[in-house]
Amino acid sequence: MFLAGALGELIWKYFYRHLPLYLALILLFATGLGFGAVATQKLSPVQRADLTNYLADVYASIAQNRGIHTSKGEVFYQSLVDNVVKTTGLLFILGLTVIGAPVILGVVFVRGFVLGFTVGFLVQETMVNGLILSTTSILPHNLLVVPAILVSAAAALSFAATALKTLLGFSKEGIYAQFASTAFLSLCSCLLLILAALVETYLTPIFIQLTSSFMI
């Protein structure tokens, strides 16, 4: 009990100390969301037609209760590759390189942009159907994915900043302790992303089927 309380206090102090960094990343992600939603209005007629046809196929599949023709194993594997390997792994490596810190900000912005574009297009093109599909197929796992990416990005940026200050002689803070906390937070992010992959693989199809009767 005492150990759990001490660990909780330590985690709280860490996040409180890095609160400005987290707020900045949340703002950057929200900016990406906004730009992504606006970008849907800049699509060419051909691009819009292709995406609309794809959505029509998705809605037809849901209406006929055929689901998505992809095995659960493939969905789970692809989610792990996209989020754990290509995102969290990339953020961790970029933080270690120090000079890759600006790219971390780009990754956070792009993830927000993609999410904003996807939801924005769904809602803009198909209104109620798009809102339902966004809520059932995009929201559930992203409730875990987004915080995981923000935590991983903040940890990587924090390490890069500490390493740079140490190399320049502006700080005597232990770089090994910072590396340990960065690795720990990256591991926590990976665990969240694995849970998100399980949600996307096993719960999201259930949510979609339960709301398929509301699809117009």
Secondary structure, DSSP 8 states (H G I E B T S, - for coil): -HHHHHHHHHHHHHHHHTHHHHHHHHHHHHHHHHHHHHHGGG--HHHHHHHHHHHHHHHHHHHTT---SS-HHHHHHHHIIIIIIIIIIHHHHHHHHSTTHHHHHHHHHHHHHHHHHHHHHHHHHHTHHHHHHIIIIIHHHHHHHHHHHHHHHHHHHHHHHHHHHHHHTS----HHHHHHHHHHHHHHHHHHHHHHHHIIIIIHHHHHHHHGGG--
